[in-house]
Amino acid sequence: MARGIIVFGSPGSGTTTLGRAVAAQLGFAHFDLDDYLWRWDTEVPFTRSRPREERIAMLMGD
């Protein structure tokens, strides 16, 4: 049976920091949804989302 923990919260609330720490402590893989949804090549973060096909390809690769 697959096991995992989902940490969910508003942007800037520390969910990524908490998720990374918990994953490291428990030896789990860490997947940050922001990495799949948002493009980081913008001047202002969280303003340009990735195309659906790109998100699916990224998820299938992980």
C-alpha positions as CSV (number, residue, x, y, z in Angstrom):
1,M,0.0,0.0,0.0
2,A,1.4,3.4,-1.0
3,R,1.9,5.8,1.8
4,G,2.3,9.6,1.8
5,I,1.5,12.8,3.5
6,I,-0.2,15.8,1.8
7,V,0.5,19.2,3.2
8,F,-1.9,21.8,1.9
9,G,-2.0,25.6,2.5
10,S,-2.0,29.0,1.1
11,P,0.9,30.4,-0.9
12,G,3.5,31.8,1.5
13,S,2.2,29.9,4.5
14,G,5.2,27.6,4.8
15,T,3.8,24.4,3.2
16,T,6.8,23.9,1.0
17,T,9.2,24.3,3.9
18,L,7.2,22.0,6.1
19,G,6.7,19.4,3.4
20,R,10.5,19.3,2.6
21,A,11.3,18.9,6.3
22,V,8.7,16.1,6.9
23,A,9.8,14.3,3.7
24,A,13.5,14.4,4.7
25,Q,12.7,13.2,8.3
26,L,10.6,10.3,7.1
27,G,12.6,9.4,4.0
28,F,9.7,10.2,1.6
29,A,10.0,11.8,-1.8
30,H,8.9,15.5,-1.9
31,F,6.7,16.8,-4.7
32,D,5.8,20.5,-4.7
33,L,2.7,21.2,-6.7
34,D,3.9,24.7,-7.4
35,D,6.7,23.3,-9.5
36,Y,4.2,21.5,-11.7
37,L,1.7,24.3,-12.0
38,W,3.7,27.5,-12.2
39,R,6.4,28.7,-14.5
40,W,9.4,30.3,-12.7
41,D,10.8,32.2,-15.6
42,T,8.6,35.3,-14.8
43,E,9.5,38.5,-13.0
44,V,6.6,38.0,-10.6
45,P,6.0,34.5,-9.3
46,F,2.7,32.7,-9.5
47,T,1.5,34.7,-12.5
48,R,2.0,32.3,-15.5
49,S,0.9,28.7,-15.3
50,R,2.4,25.9,-17.3
51,P,0.3,24.4,-20.2
52,R,-1.6,21.3,-19.2
53,E,0.4,19.1,-21.5
54,E,3.7,20.2,-19.9
55,R,2.3,19.6,-16.4
56,I,1.2,16.1,-17.4
57,A,4.6,15.3,-18.9
58,M,6.4,16.5,-15.8
59,L,4.2,14.4,-13.5
60,M,4.6,11.3,-15.6
61,G,8.4,11.8,-15.5
62,D,8.4,11.8,-11.7
